[in-house]
Amino acid sequence: MVKAPKGFRRHTRKVLRKHVREKGAIPPLSLLMTEYKLGDKVHIVINPSIHKGMPHRRYHGKTGEIIGKRGKAYIVKVRINDKEKELFIRPEHLRPAVTRS
């Protein structure tokens, strides 16, 4: 009898799945080349085809603030309930937040 895996991507079959016509496609280069500045607001939108720098699925759809950069990844501060978390996320999983004025 084989024991079931307990990795953190174990239950992501439905949450982090692309549409059949989008499978394997990389995001547009304009999104990868976007340089975020300190204080910029970003949305966390996980791209399941790129595993490097991928945040946990609980942060998918959350909005955070850029507070720094480490290597190719950005340090994003996300507020979850009454806690603030610092996440290291690569730009493939970030989208700039549109501010309404």
C-alpha positions, 0 to 999 in steps of 0.5 A, spaced: 500 500 500 502 506 497 502 512 502 498 519 499 503 525 498 502 530 503 505 536 499 502 543 499 500 542 492 496 536 493 489 539 493 490 544 487 487 540 481 481 544 481 484 551 483 490 552 479 488 549 473 489 552 466 483 552 461 485 547 455 487 552 450 491 556 455 495 550 457 503 551 456 502 558 454 507 563 457 504 569 460 505 576 455 512 578 455 510 585 457 507 582 464 514 579 465 518 585 464 514 590 468 518 593 473 515 594 480 517 600 484 516 600 492 509 601 494 506 599 488 500 595 489 499 588 485 494 582 485 497 575 486 494 571 480 498 564 480 500 562 473 500 554 474 505 553 468 511 556 472 512 553 478 518 557 480 517 563 485 509 560 486 506 563 492 501 558 496 494 557 493 491 561 499 494 567 496 491 567 489 487 573 488 489 577 494 492 584 493 499 586 496 504 592 496 511 591 493 516 592 499 522 590 496 526 586 491 530 579 492 534 577 486 528 576 480 523 576 485 519 581 489 517 582 496 510 583 497 506 585 503 499 581 504 494 583 509 491 576 511 485 578 517 489 581 522 496 579 520 501 581 515 505 576 511 511 578 507 511 573 500 517 572 495 513 572 489 516 572 481 513 577 476 510 571 473 505 571 478 503 578 479 499 583 475 499 591 477 493 593 480 489 598 477 488 604 481 481 608 480 481 616 480 
